[in-house]
Amino acid sequence: MNAKKQVEKVATLARLRFDAESLETFVPTFEQILDYFEQLKQIDTEAVEPTYHALFGQELKTPFRVDECGESLSMEEALKNAPETQDGHFRVPKVIE
């Protein structure tokens, strides 16, 4: 399969749309990416133990903070900068039909 057809296939799978000019511009870059993967395939990784996490073997700390109760906003304060409100709620455009 030639590079242009591969780019079109990948674009379709990724749900990307290219006009003809952009497609022609991207083909050489895509060929370079494919060439790089071919180089990676040639590397001997037989003695390399696979890992499931990039930080395997390191102590991982949870980045969570302690929950602390605080003062809440009043309804009026929360809604004061909203572009639209209705009956004490944020009004947003309908996104599901």
mmCIF file as gemmi writes it, N, C-alpha and C atoms, coordinates in Angstrom:
data_model
loop_
_atom_site.group_PDB
_atom_site.id
_atom_site.type_symbol
_atom_site.label_atom_id
_atom_site.label_alt_id
_atom_site.label_comp_id
_atom_site.label_asym_id
_atom_site.label_entity_id
_atom_site.label_seq_id
_atom_site.pdbx_PDB_ins_code
_atom_site.Cartn_x
_atom_site.Cartn_y
_atom_site.Cartn_z
_atom_site.occupancy
_atom_site.B_iso_or_equiv
_atom_site.pdbx_formal_charge
_atom_site.auth_seq_id
_atom_site.auth_asym_id
_atom_site.pdbx_PDB_model_num
ATOM 1 N N . MET Axp A 1 ? 0.863 -1.178 0 1 0 ? 1 A 1
ATOM 2 C CA . MET Axp A 1 ? 0 0 0 1 0 ? 1 A 1
ATOM 3 C C . MET Axp A 1 ? 0.903 1.233 0 1 0 ? 1 A 1
ATOM 4 N N . ASN Axp A 2 ? 0.619 2.157 -0.896 1 0 ? 2 A 1
ATOM 5 C CA . ASN Axp A 2 ? 1.47 3.351 -0.939 1 0 ? 2 A 1
ATOM 6 C C . ASN Axp A 2 ? 1.148 4.287 0.226 1 0 ? 2 A 1
ATOM 7 N N . ALA Axp A 3 ? 2.056 5.23 0.464 1 0 ? 3 A 1
ATOM 8 C CA . ALA Axp A 3 ? 1.951 6.104 1.639 1 0 ? 3 A 1
ATOM 9 C C . ALA Axp A 3 ? 0.678 6.942 1.621 1 0 ? 3 A 1
ATOM 10 N N . LYS Axp A 4 ? 0.281 7.424 0.454 1 0 ? 4 A 1
ATOM 11 C CA . LYS Axp A 4 ? -0.926 8.253 0.378 1 0 ? 4 A 1
ATOM 12 C C . LYS Axp A 4 ? -2.142 7.445 0.812 1 0 ? 4 A 1
ATOM 13 N N . LYS Axp A 5 ? -2.243 6.194 0.347 1 0 ? 5 A 1
ATOM 14 C CA . LYS Axp A 5 ? -3.368 5.333 0.732 1 0 ? 5 A 1
ATOM 15 C C . LYS Axp A 5 ? -3.326 5.046 2.232 1 0 ? 5 A 1
ATOM 16 N N . GLN Axp A 6 ? -2.113 4.854 2.789 1 0 ? 6 A 1
ATOM 17 C CA . GLN Axp A 6 ? -1.989 4.612 4.227 1 0 ? 6 A 1
ATOM 18 C C . GLN Axp A 6 ? -2.452 5.828 5.025 1 0 ? 6 A 1
ATOM 19 N N . VAL Axp A 7 ? -2.064 7.009 4.583 1 0 ? 7 A 1
ATOM 20 C CA . VAL Axp A 7 ? -2.488 8.235 5.266 1 0 ? 7 A 1
ATOM 21 C C . VAL Axp A 7 ? -4.008 8.359 5.208 1 0 ? 7 A 1
ATOM 22 N N . GLU Axp A 8 ? -4.589 8.086 4.061 1 0 ? 8 A 1
ATOM 23 C CA . GLU Axp A 8 ? -6.041 8.163 3.928 1 0 ? 8 A 1
ATOM 24 C C . GLU Axp A 8 ? -6.722 7.152 4.853 1 0 ? 8 A 1
ATOM 25 N N . LYS Axp A 9 ? -6.151 5.941 4.945 1 0 ? 9 A 1
ATOM 26 C CA . LYS Axp A 9 ? -6.738 4.916 5.81 1 0 ? 9 A 1
ATOM 27 C C . LYS Axp A 9 ? -6.66 5.33 7.277 1 0 ? 9 A 1
ATOM 28 N N . VAL Axp A 10 ? -5.481 5.802 7.709 1 0 ? 10 A 1
ATOM 29 C CA . VAL Axp A 10 ? -5.314 6.23 9.1 1 0 ? 10 A 1
ATOM 30 C C . VAL Axp A 10 ? -6.223 7.42 9.399 1 0 ? 10 A 1
ATOM 31 N N . ALA Axp A 11 ? -6.321 8.34 8.467 1 0 ? 11 A 1
ATOM 32 C CA . ALA Axp A 11 ? -7.2 9.499 8.659 1 0 ? 11 A 1
ATOM 33 C C . ALA Axp A 11 ? -8.649 9.054 8.813 1 0 ? 11 A 1
ATOM 34 N N . THR Axp A 12 ? -9.063 8.081 8.014 1 0 ? 12 A 1
ATOM 35 C CA . THR Axp A 12 ? -10.433 7.563 8.125 1 0 ? 12 A 1
ATOM 36 C C . THR Axp A 12 ? -10.649 6.912 9.481 1 0 ? 12 A 1
ATOM 37 N N . LEU Axp A 13 ? -9.683 6.083 9.905 1 0 ? 13 A 1
ATOM 38 C CA . LEU Axp A 13 ? -9.81 5.416 11.204 1 0 ? 13 A 1
ATOM 39 C C . LEU Axp A 13 ? -9.843 6.412 12.355 1 0 ? 13 A 1
ATOM 40 N N . ALA Axp A 14 ? -9.076 7.504 12.217 1 0 ? 14 A 1
ATOM 41 C CA . ALA Axp A 14 ? -9.018 8.525 13.264 1 0 ? 14 A 1
ATOM 42 C C . ALA Axp A 14 ? -10.101 9.591 13.092 1 0 ? 14 A 1
ATOM 43 N N . ARG Axp A 15 ? -10.911 9.408 12.067 1 0 ? 15 A 1
ATOM 44 C CA . ARG Axp A 15 ? -11.987 10.36 11.757 1 0 ? 15 A 1
ATOM 45 C C . ARG Axp A 15 ? -11.456 11.773 11.54 1 0 ? 15 A 1
ATOM 46 N N . LEU Axp A 16 ? -10.361 11.826 10.764 1 0 ? 16 A 1
ATOM 47 C CA . LEU Axp A 16 ? -9.766 13.107 10.389 1 0 ? 16 A 1
ATOM 48 C C . LEU Axp A 16 ? -10.074 13.37 8.923 1 0 ? 16 A 1
ATOM 49 N N . ARG Axp A 17 ? -10.199 14.616 8.579 1 0 ? 17 A 1
ATOM 50 C CA . ARG Axp A 17 ? -10.436 14.98 7.18 1 0 ? 17 A 1
ATOM 51 C C . ARG Axp A 17 ? -9.323 15.908 6.728 1 0 ? 17 A 1
ATOM 52 N N . PHE Axp A 18 ? -8.733 15.57 5.592 1 0 ? 18 A 1
ATOM 53 C CA . PHE Axp A 18 ? -7.7 16.405 4.986 1 0 ? 18 A 1
ATOM 54 C C . PHE Axp A 18 ? -8.165 16.817 3.603 1 0 ? 18 A 1
ATOM 55 N N . ASP Axp A 19 ? -7.937 18.077 3.252 1 0 ? 19 A 1
ATOM 56 C CA . ASP Axp A 19 ? -8.16 18.435 1.861 1 0 ? 19 A 1
ATOM 57 C C . ASP Axp A 19 ? -6.958 17.908 1.068 1 0 ? 19 A 1
ATOM 58 N N . ALA Axp A 20 ? -7.042 17.923 -0.252 1 0 ? 20 A 1
ATOM 59 C CA . ALA Axp A 20 ? -6.004 17.323 -1.1 1 0 ? 20 A 1
ATOM 60 C C . ALA Axp A 20 ? -4.625 17.926 -0.838 1 0 ? 20 A 1
ATOM 61 N N . GLU Axp A 21 ? -4.575 19.225 -0.648 1 0 ? 21 A 1
ATOM 62 C CA . GLU Axp A 21 ? -3.288 19.898 -0.424 1 0 ? 21 A 1
ATOM 63 C C . GLU Axp A 21 ? -2.675 19.481 0.916 1 0 ? 21 A 1
ATOM 64 N N . SER Axp A 22 ? -3.489 19.444 1.962 1 0 ? 22 A 1
ATOM 65 C CA . SER Axp A 22 ? -2.996 19.035 3.285 1 0 ? 22 A 1
ATOM 66 C C . SER Axp A 22 ? -2.548 17.584 3.269 1 0 ? 22 A 1
ATOM 67 N N . LEU Axp A 23 ? -3.277 16.746 2.546 1 0 ? 23 A 1
ATOM 68 C CA . LEU Axp A 23 ? -2.921 15.333 2.443 1 0 ? 23 A 1
ATOM 69 C C . LEU Axp A 23 ? -1.545 15.183 1.802 1 0 ? 23 A 1
ATOM 70 N N . GLU Axp A 24 ? -1.307 15.9 0.729 1 0 ? 24 A 1
ATOM 71 C CA . GLU Axp A 24 ? 0.004 15.826 0.053 1 0 ? 24 A 1
ATOM 72 C C . GLU Axp A 24 ? 1.12 16.346 0.948 1 0 ? 24 A 1
ATOM 73 N N . THR Axp A 25 ? 0.829 17.331 1.773 1 0 ? 25 A 1
ATOM 74 C CA . THR Axp A 25 ? 1.825 17.869 2.699 1 0 ? 25 A 1
ATOM 75 C C . THR Axp A 25 ? 2.144 16.859 3.795 1 0 ? 25 A 1
ATOM 76 N N . PHE Axp A 26 ? 1.133 16.102 4.227 1 0 ? 26 A 1
ATOM 77 C CA . PHE Axp A 26 ? 1.312 15.188 5.344 1 0 ? 26 A 1
ATOM 78 C C . PHE Axp A 26 ? 1.969 13.867 4.948 1 0 ? 26 A 1
ATOM 79 N N . VAL Axp A 27 ? 1.851 13.448 3.703 1 0 ? 27 A 1
ATOM 80 C CA . VAL Axp A 27 ? 2.385 12.146 3.262 1 0 ? 27 A 1
ATOM 81 C C . VAL Axp A 27 ? 3.874 11.987 3.58 1 0 ? 27 A 1
ATOM 82 N N . PRO Axp A 28 ? 4.746 12.944 3.256 1 0 ? 28 A 1
ATOM 83 C CA . PRO Axp A 28 ? 6.172 12.753 3.586 1 0 ? 28 A 1
ATOM 84 C C . PRO Axp A 28 ? 6.42 12.614 5.092 1 0 ? 28 A 1
ATOM 85 N N . THR Axp A 29 ? 5.695 13.361 5.894 1 0 ? 29 A 1
ATOM 86 C CA . THR Axp A 29 ? 5.836 13.252 7.349 1 0 ? 29 A 1
ATOM 87 C C . THR Axp A 29 ? 5.402 11.872 7.811 1 0 ? 29 A 1
ATOM 88 N N . PHE Axp A 30 ? 4.322 11.374 7.264 1 0 ? 30 A 1
ATOM 89 C CA . PHE Axp A 30 ? 3.826 10.05 7.622 1 0 ? 30 A 1
ATOM 90 C C . PHE Axp A 30 ? 4.836 8.97 7.223 1 0 ? 30 A 1
ATOM 91 N N . GLU Axp A 31 ? 5.457 9.134 6.055 1 0 ? 31 A 1
ATOM 92 C CA . GLU Axp A 31 ? 6.482 8.175 5.618 1 0 ? 31 A 1
ATOM 93 C C . GLU Axp A 31 ? 7.651 8.164 6.596 1 0 ? 31 A 1
ATOM 94 N N . GLN Axp A 32 ? 8.047 9.322 7.103 1 0 ? 32 A 1
ATOM 95 C CA . GLN Axp A 32 ? 9.137 9.391 8.087 1 0 ? 32 A 1
ATOM 96 C C . GLN Axp A 32 ? 8.744 8.66 9.37 1 0 ? 32 A 1
ATOM 97 N N . ILE Axp A 33 ? 7.503 8.819 9.794 1 0 ? 33 A 1
ATOM 98 C CA . ILE Axp A 33 ? 7.022 8.141 11.001 1 0 ? 33 A 1
ATOM 99 C C . ILE Axp A 33 ? 7.06 6.632 10.801 1 0 ? 33 A 1
ATOM 100 N N . LEU Axp A 34 ? 6.589 6.168 9.645 1 0 ? 34 A 1
ATOM 101 C CA . LEU Axp A 34 ? 6.616 4.729 9.355 1 0 ? 34 A 1
ATOM 102 C C . LEU Axp A 34 ? 8.043 4.194 9.287 1 0 ? 34 A 1
ATOM 103 N N . ASP Axp A 35 ? 8.954 4.969 8.698 1 0 ? 35 A 1
ATOM 104 C CA . ASP Axp A 35 ? 10.37 4.561 8.651 1 0 ? 35 A 1
ATOM 105 C C . ASP Axp A 35 ? 10.942 4.424 10.058 1 0 ? 35 A 1
ATOM 106 N N . TYR Axp A 36 ? 10.563 5.332 10.936 1 0 ? 36 A 1
ATOM 107 C CA . TYR Axp A 36 ? 11.045 5.272 12.32 1 0 ? 36 A 1
ATOM 108 C C . TYR Axp A 36 ? 10.546 4 13 1 0 ? 36 A 1
ATOM 109 N N . PHE Axp A 37 ? 9.293 3.639 12.773 1 0 ? 37 A 1
ATOM 110 C CA . PHE Axp A 37 ? 8.773 2.397 13.355 1 0 ? 37 A 1
ATOM 111 C C . PHE Axp A 37 ? 9.512 1.179 12.803 1 0 ? 37 A 1
ATOM 112 N N . GLU Axp A 38 ? 9.879 1.218 11.549 1 0 ? 38 A 1
ATOM 113 C CA . GLU Axp A 38 ? 10.654 0.109 10.978 1 0 ? 38 A 1
ATOM 114 C C . GLU Axp A 38 ? 12.013 0.002 11.674 1 0 ? 38 A 1
ATOM 115 N N . GLN Axp A 39 ? 12.621 1.142 11.989 1 0 ? 39 A 1
ATOM 116 C CA . GLN Axp A 39 ? 13.894 1.122 12.731 1 0 ? 39 A 1
ATOM 117 C C . GLN Axp A 39 ? 13.691 0.514 14.115 1 0 ? 39 A 1
ATOM 118 N N . LEU Axp A 40 ? 12.607 0.862 14.769 1 0 ? 40 A 1
ATOM 119 C CA . LEU Axp A 40 ? 12.331 0.327 16.103 1 0 ? 40 A 1
ATOM 120 C C . LEU Axp A 40 ? 12.116 -1.184 16.071 1 0 ? 40 A 1
ATOM 121 N N . LYS Axp A 41 ? 11.517 -1.693 15.001 1 0 ? 41 A 1
ATOM 122 C CA . LYS Axp A 41 ? 11.289 -3.133 14.878 1 0 ? 41 A 1
ATOM 123 C C . LYS Axp A 41 ? 12.606 -3.91 14.819 1 0 ? 41 A 1
ATOM 124 N N . GLN Axp A 42 ? 13.668 -3.272 14.366 1 0 ? 42 A 1
ATOM 125 C CA . GLN Axp A 42 ? 14.958 -3.95 14.202 1 0 ? 42 A 1
ATOM 126 C C . GLN Axp A 42 ? 15.753 -4.033 15.505 1 0 ? 42 A 1
ATOM 127 N N . ILE Axp A 43 ? 15.328 -3.362 16.533 1 0 ? 43 A 1
ATOM 128 C CA . ILE Axp A 43 ? 16.047 -3.361 17.805 1 0 ? 43 A 1
ATOM 129 C C . ILE Axp A 43 ? 15.807 -4.679 18.53 1 0 ? 43 A 1
ATOM 130 N N . ASP Axp A 44 ? 16.893 -5.273 19.029 1 0 ? 44 A 1
ATOM 131 C CA . ASP Axp A 44 ? 16.791 -6.521 19.771 1 0 ? 44 A 1
ATOM 132 C C . ASP Axp A 44 ? 16.325 -6.224 21.195 1 0 ? 44 A 1
ATOM 133 N N . THR Axp A 45 ? 15.117 -6.666 21.526 1 0 ? 45 A 1
ATOM 134 C CA . THR Axp A 45 ? 14.552 -6.429 22.858 1 0 ? 45 A 1
ATOM 135 C C . THR Axp A 45 ? 14.37 -7.74 23.619 1 0 ? 45 A 1
ATOM 136 N N . GLU Axp A 46 ? 15.034 -8.782 23.16 1 0 ? 46 A 1
ATOM 137 C CA . GLU Axp A 46 ? 14.872 -10.107 23.764 1 0 ? 46 A 1
ATOM 138 C C . GLU Axp A 46 ? 15.207 -10.109 25.25 1 0 ? 46 A 1
ATOM 139 N N . ALA Axp A 47 ? 16.248 -9.396 25.642 1 0 ? 47 A 1
ATOM 140 C CA . ALA Axp A 47 ? 16.69 -9.403 27.039 1 0 ? 47 A 1
ATOM 141 C C . ALA Axp A 47 ? 16.027 -8.311 27.885 1 0 ? 47 A 1
ATOM 142 N N . VAL Axp A 48 ? 15.114 -7.555 27.297 1 0 ? 48 A 1
ATOM 143 C CA . VAL Axp A 48 ? 14.456 -6.464 28.011 1 0 ? 48 A 1
ATOM 144 C C . VAL Axp A 48 ? 13.16 -6.987 28.623 1 0 ? 48 A 1
ATOM 145 N N . GLU Axp A 49 ? 13.054 -6.848 29.941 1 0 ? 49 A 1
ATOM 146 C CA . GLU Axp A 49 ? 11.853 -7.307 30.621 1 0 ? 49 A 1
ATOM 147 C C . GLU Axp A 49 ? 10.727 -6.3 30.404 1 0 ? 49 A 1
ATOM 148 N N . PRO Axp A 50 ? 9.564 -6.786 29.965 1 0 ? 50 A 1
ATOM 149 C CA . PRO Axp A 50 ? 8.456 -5.851 29.736 1 0 ? 50 A 1
ATOM 150 C C . PRO Axp A 50 ? 7.924 -5.274 31.043 1 0 ? 50 A 1
ATOM 151 N N . THR Axp A 51 ? 7.447 -4.058 30.985 1 0 ? 51 A 1
ATOM 152 C CA . THR Axp A 51 ? 6.831 -3.429 32.148 1 0 ? 51 A 1
ATOM 153 C C . THR Axp A 51 ? 5.426 -3.001 31.777 1 0 ? 51 A 1
ATOM 154 N N . TYR Axp A 52 ? 4.593 -2.851 32.762 1 0 ? 52 A 1
ATOM 155 C CA . TYR Axp A 52 ? 3.223 -2.422 32.522 1 0 ? 52 A 1
ATOM 156 C C . TYR Axp A 52 ? 3.03 -0.957 32.909 1 0 ? 52 A 1
ATOM 157 N N . HIS Axp A 53 ? 4.056 -0.34 33.48 1 0 ? 53 A 1
ATOM 158 C CA . HIS Axp A 53 ? 3.934 1.04 33.914 1 0 ? 53 A 1
ATOM 159 C C . HIS Axp A 53 ? 5.287 1.725 33.741 1 0 ? 53 A 1
ATOM 160 N N . ALA Axp A 54 ? 5.269 2.952 33.263 1 0 ? 54 A 1
ATOM 161 C CA . ALA Axp A 54 ? 6.518 3.672 33.008 1 0 ? 54 A 1
ATOM 162 C C . ALA Axp A 54 ? 7.325 3.904 34.282 1 0 ? 54 A 1
ATOM 163 N N . LEU Axp A 55 ? 6.664 3.961 35.426 1 0 ? 55 A 1
ATOM 164 C CA . LEU Axp A 55 ? 7.343 4.219 36.69 1 0 ? 55 A 1
ATOM 165 C C . LEU Axp A 55 ? 7.487 2.945 37.518 1 0 ? 55 A 1
ATOM 166 N N . PHE Axp A 56 ? 7.453 1.781 36.866 1 0 ? 56 A 1
ATOM 167 C CA . PHE Axp A 56 ? 7.563 0.502 37.552 1 0 ? 56 A 1
ATOM 168 C C . PHE Axp A 56 ? 8.839 0.473 38.394 1 0 ? 56 A 1
ATOM 169 N N . GLY Axp A 57 ? 8.714 0.031 39.634 1 0 ? 57 A 1
ATOM 170 C CA . GLY Axp A 57 ? 9.87 -0.068 40.515 1 0 ? 57 A 1
ATOM 171 C C . GLY Axp A 57 ? 10.105 1.175 41.346 1 0 ? 57 A 1
ATOM 172 N N . GLN Axp A 58 ? 9.416 2.247 41.069 1 0 ? 58 A 1
ATOM 173 C CA . GLN Axp A 58 ? 9.57 3.467 41.853 1 0 ? 58 A 1
ATOM 174 C C . GLN Axp A 58 ? 8.407 3.572 42.824 1 0 ? 58 A 1
ATOM 175 N N . GLU Axp A 59 ? 8.665 4.216 43.938 1 0 ? 59 A 1
ATOM 176 C CA . GLU Axp A 59 ? 7.583 4.419 44.902 1 0 ? 59 A 1
ATOM 177 C C . GLU Axp A 59 ? 6.607 5.436 44.339 1 0 ? 59 A 1
ATOM 178 N N . LEU Axp A 60 ? 5.353 5.04 44.237 1 0 ? 60 A 1
ATOM 179 C CA . LEU Axp A 60 ? 4.327 5.937 43.721 1 0 ? 60 A 1
ATOM 180 C C . LEU Axp A 60 ? 3.548 6.531 44.88 1 0 ? 60 A 1
ATOM 181 N N . LYS Axp A 61 ? 3.39 7.822 44.86 1 0 ? 61 A 1
ATOM 182 C CA . LYS Axp A 61 ? 2.645 8.505 45.908 1 0 ? 61 A 1
ATOM 183 C C . LYS Axp A 61 ? 1.342 9.023 45.326 1 0 ? 61 A 1
ATOM 184 N N . THR Axp A 62 ? 0.288 8.905 46.078 1 0 ? 62 A 1
ATOM 185 C CA . THR Axp A 62 ? -1.008 9.398 45.648 1 0 ? 62 A 1
ATOM 186 C C . THR Axp A 62 ? -1.011 10.92 45.735 1 0 ? 62 A 1
ATOM 187 N N . PRO Axp A 63 ? -1.392 11.587 44.632 1 0 ? 63 A 1
ATOM 188 C CA . PRO Axp A 63 ? -1.354 13.051 44.64 1 0 ? 63 A 1
ATOM 189 C C . PRO Axp A 63 ? -2.579 13.702 45.269 1 0 ? 63 A 1
ATOM 190 N N . PHE Axp A 64 ? -3.389 12.92 45.978 1 0 ? 64 A 1
ATOM 191 C CA . PHE Axp A 64 ? -4.6 13.485 46.55 1 0 ? 64 A 1
ATOM 192 C C . PHE Axp A 64 ? -4.295 14.34 47.769 1 0 ? 64 A 1
ATOM 193 N N . ARG Axp A 65 ? -5.112 15.306 47.986 1 0 ? 65 A 1
ATOM 194 C CA . ARG Axp A 65 ? -4.993 16.146 49.173 1 0 ? 65 A 1
ATOM 195 C C . ARG Axp A 65 ? -6.083 15.749 50.154 1 0 ? 65 A 1
ATOM 196 N N . VAL Axp A 66 ? -5.939 16.168 51.362 1 0 ? 66 A 1
ATOM 197 C CA . VAL Axp A 66 ? -6.943 15.893 52.383 1 0 ? 66 A 1
ATOM 198 C C . VAL Axp A 66 ? -8.163 16.772 52.111 1 0 ? 66 A 1
ATOM 199 N N . ASP Axp A 67 ? -9.349 16.173 52.166 1 0 ? 67 A 1
ATOM 200 C CA . ASP Axp A 67 ? -10.566 16.955 51.991 1 0 ? 67 A 1
ATOM 201 C C . ASP Axp A 67 ? -10.8 17.819 53.22 1 0 ? 67 A 1
ATOM 202 N N . GLU Axp A 68 ? -11.114 19.065 52.962 1 0 ? 68 A 1
ATOM 203 C CA . GLU Axp A 68 ? -11.419 19.981 54.047 1 0 ? 68 A 1
ATOM 204 C C . GLU Axp A 68 ? -12.742 20.662 53.734 1 0 ? 68 A 1
ATOM 205 N N . CYS Axp A 69 ? -13.598 20.719 54.722 1 0 ? 69 A 1
ATOM 206 C CA . CYS Axp A 69 ? -14.881 21.399 54.546 1 0 ? 69 A 1
ATOM 207 C C . CYS Axp A 69 ? -14.635 22.897 54.45 1 0 ? 69 A 1
ATOM 208 N N . GLY Axp A 70 ? -15.375 23.516 53.589 1 0 ? 70 A 1
ATOM 209 C CA . GLY Axp A 70 ? -15.24 24.957 53.442 1 0 ? 70 A 1
ATOM 210 C C . GLY Axp A 70 ? -16.601 25.575 53.19 1 0 ? 70 A 1
ATOM 211 N N . GLU Axp A 71 ? -16.606 26.874 53.086 1 0 ? 71 A 1
ATOM 212 C CA . GLU Axp A 71 ? -17.845 27.59 52.862 1 0 ? 71 A 1
ATOM 213 C C . GLU Axp A 71 ? -18.268 27.441 51.403 1 0 ? 71 A 1
ATOM 214 N N . SER Axp A 72 ? -19.535 27.192 51.154 1 0 ? 72 A 1
ATOM 215 C CA . SER Axp A 72 ? -20.065 27.042 49.798 1 0 ? 72 A 1
ATOM 216 C C . SER Axp A 72 ? -20.566 28.38 49.285 1 0 ? 72 A 1
ATOM 217 N N . LEU Axp A 73 ? -20.677 28.472 47.961 1 0 ? 73 A 1
ATOM 218 C CA . LEU Axp A 73 ? -21.257 29.67 47.362 1 0 ? 73 A 1
ATOM 219 C C . LEU Axp A 73 ? -22.772 29.636 47.519 1 0 ? 73 A 1
ATOM 220 N N . SER Axp A 74 ? -23.343 30.801 47.662 1 0 ? 74 A 1
ATOM 221 C CA . SER Axp A 74 ? -24.812 30.875 47.656 1 0 ? 74 A 1
ATOM 222 C C . SER Axp A 74 ? -25.274 30.682 46.215 1 0 ? 74 A 1
ATOM 223 N N . MET Axp A 75 ? -26.551 30.349 46.028 1 0 ? 75 A 1
ATOM 224 C CA . MET Axp A 75 ? -27.08 30.154 44.684 1 0 ? 75 A 1
ATOM 225 C C . MET Axp A 75 ? -26.92 31.432 43.86 1 0 ? 75 A 1
ATOM 226 N N . GLU Axp A 76 ? -27.176 32.563 44.471 1 0 ? 76 A 1
ATOM 227 C CA . GLU Axp A 76 ? -27.063 33.836 43.757 1 0 ? 76 A 1
ATOM 228 C C . GLU Axp A 76 ? -25.619 34.092 43.321 1 0 ? 76 A 1
ATOM 229 N N . GLU Axp A 77 ? -24.673 33.801 44.215 1 0 ? 77 A 1
ATOM 230 C CA . GLU Axp A 77 ? -23.254 34.007 43.904 1 0 ? 77 A 1
ATOM 231 C C . GLU Axp A 77 ? -22.807 33.069 42.78 1 0 ? 77 A 1
ATOM 232 N N . ALA Axp A 78 ? -23.249 31.814 42.825 1 0 ? 78 A 1
ATOM 233 C CA . ALA Axp A 78 ? -22.862 30.838 41.803 1 0 ? 78 A 1
ATOM 234 C C . ALA Axp A 78 ? -23.429 31.214 40.433 1 0 ? 78 A 1
ATOM 235 N N . LEU Axp A 79 ? -24.62 31.783 40.393 1 0 ? 79 A 1
ATOM 236 C CA . LEU Axp A 79 ? -25.292 32.083 39.132 1 0 ? 79 A 1
ATOM 237 C C . LEU Axp A 79 ? -25.039 33.491 38.606 1 0 ? 79 A 1
ATOM 238 N N . LYS Axp A 80 ? -24.37 34.336 39.373 1 0 ? 80 A 1
ATOM 239 C CA . LYS Axp A 80 ? -24.291 35.749 38.985 1 0 ? 80 A 1
ATOM 240 C C . LYS Axp A 80 ? -23.557 35.997 37.671 1 0 ? 80 A 1
ATOM 241 N N . ASN Axp A 81 ? -22.598 35.167 37.288 1 0 ? 81 A 1
ATOM 242 C CA . ASN Axp A 81 ? -21.865 35.376 36.034 1 0 ? 81 A 1
ATOM 243 C C . ASN Axp A 81 ? -22.332 34.448 34.917 1 0 ? 81 A 1
ATOM 244 N N . ALA Axp A 82 ? -23.37 33.672 35.151 1 0 ? 82 A 1
ATOM 245 C CA . ALA Axp A 82 ? -23.881 32.756 34.121 1 0 ? 82 A 1
ATOM 246 C C . ALA Axp A 82 ? -24.503 33.565 32.989 1 0 ? 82 A 1
ATOM 247 N N . PRO Axp A 83 ? -24.234 33.186 31.743 1 0 ? 83 A 1
ATOM 248 C CA . PRO Axp A 83 ? -24.839 33.907 30.618 1 0 ? 83 A 1
ATOM 249 C C . PRO Axp A 83 ? -26.357 33.803 30.627 1 0 ? 83 A 1
ATOM 250 N N . GLU Axp A 84 ? -26.886 32.638 31.032 1 0 ? 84 A 1
ATOM 251 C CA . GLU Axp A 84 ? -28.334 32.462 31.101 1 0 ? 84 A 1
ATOM 252 C C . GLU Axp A 84 ? -28.682 31.587 32.294 1 0 ? 84 A 1
ATOM 253 N N . THR Axp A 85 ? -29.772 31.939 32.964 1 0 ? 85 A 1
ATOM 254 C CA . THR Axp A 85 ? -30.275 31.115 34.066 1 0 ? 85 A 1
ATOM 255 C C . THR Axp A 85 ? -31.778 30.949 33.888 1 0 ? 85 A 1
ATOM 256 N N . GLN Axp A 86 ? -32.314 29.935 34.551 1 0 ? 86 A 1
ATOM 257 C CA . GLN Axp A 86 ? -33.757 29.713 34.516 1 0 ? 86 A 1
ATOM 258 C C . GLN Axp A 86 ? -34.153 28.987 35.788 1 0 ? 86 A 1
ATOM 259 N N . ASP Axp A 87 ? -35.046 29.554 36.54 1 0 ? 87 A 1
ATOM 260 C CA . ASP Axp A 87 ? -35.568 28.948 37.761 1 0 ? 87 A 1
ATOM 261 C C . ASP Axp A 87 ? -34.461 28.539 38.73 1 0 ? 87 A 1
ATOM 262 N N . GLY Axp A 88 ? -33.429 29.367 38.872 1 0 ? 88 A 1
ATOM 263 C CA . GLY Axp A 88 ? -32.356 29.078 39.826 1 0 ? 88 A 1
ATOM 264 C C . GLY Axp A 88 ? -31.349 28.053 39.336 1 0 ? 88 A 1
ATOM 265 N N . HIS Axp A 89 ? -31.297 27.806 38.028 1 0 ? 89 A 1
ATOM 266 C CA . HIS Axp A 89 ? -30.35 26.85 37.455 1 0 ? 89 A 1
ATOM 267 C C . HIS Axp A 89 ? -29.603 27.497 36.297 1 0 ? 89 A 1
ATOM 268 N N . PHE Axp A 90 ? -28.436 26.915 35.949 1 0 ? 90 A 1
ATOM 269 C CA . PHE Axp A 90 ? -27.733 27.339 34.746 1 0 ? 90 A 1
ATOM 270 C C . PHE Axp A 90 ? -28.551 26.893 33.542 1 0 ? 90 A 1
ATOM 271 N N . ARG Axp A 91 ? -28.676 27.743 32.566 1 0 ? 91 A 1
ATOM 272 C CA . ARG Axp A 91 ? -29.362 27.365 31.333 1 0 ? 91 A 1
ATOM 273 C C . ARG Axp A 91 ? -28.289 27.195 30.263 1 0 ? 91 A 1
ATOM 274 N N . VAL Axp A 92 ? -28.266 26.012 29.647 1 0 ? 92 A 1
ATOM 275 C CA . VAL Axp A 92 ? -27.259 25.709 28.622 1 0 ? 92 A 1
ATOM 276 C C . VAL Axp A 92 ? -27.962 25.231 27.363 1 0 ? 92 A 1
ATOM 277 N N . PRO Axp A 93 ? -27.267 25.29 26.233 1 0 ? 93 A 1
ATOM 278 C CA . PRO Axp A 93 ? -27.888 24.808 24.991 1 0 ? 93 A 1
ATOM 279 C C . PRO Axp A 93 ? -28.148 23.301 25.055 1 0 ? 93 A 1
ATOM 280 N N . LYS Axp A 94 ? -29.221 22.879 24.405 1 0 ? 94 A 1
ATOM 281 C CA . LYS Axp A 94 ? -29.545 21.468 24.341 1 0 ? 94 A 1
ATOM 282 C C . LYS Axp A 94 ? -28.5 20.761 23.482 1 0 ? 94 A 1
ATOM 283 N N . VAL Axp A 95 ? -27.936 19.665 23.994 1 0 ? 95 A 1
ATOM 284 C CA . VAL Axp A 95 ? -26.914 18.941 23.243 1 0 ? 95 A 1
ATOM 285 C C . VAL Axp A 95 ? -27.346 17.523 22.884 1 0 ? 95 A 1
ATOM 286 N N . ILE Axp A 96 ? -28.437 17.051 23.442 1 0 ? 96 A 1
ATOM 287 C CA . ILE Axp A 96 ? -28.948 15.712 23.139 1 0 ? 96 A 1
ATOM 288 C C . ILE Axp A 96 ? -30.337 15.868 22.547 1 0 ? 96 A 1
ATOM 289 N N . GLU Axp A 97 ? -30.558 15.171 21.452 1 0 ? 97 A 1
ATOM 290 C CA . GLU Axp A 97 ? -31.882 15.256 20.843 1 0 ? 97 A 1
ATOM 291 C C . GLU Axp A 97 ? -32.614 13.954 21.027 1 0 ? 97 A 1
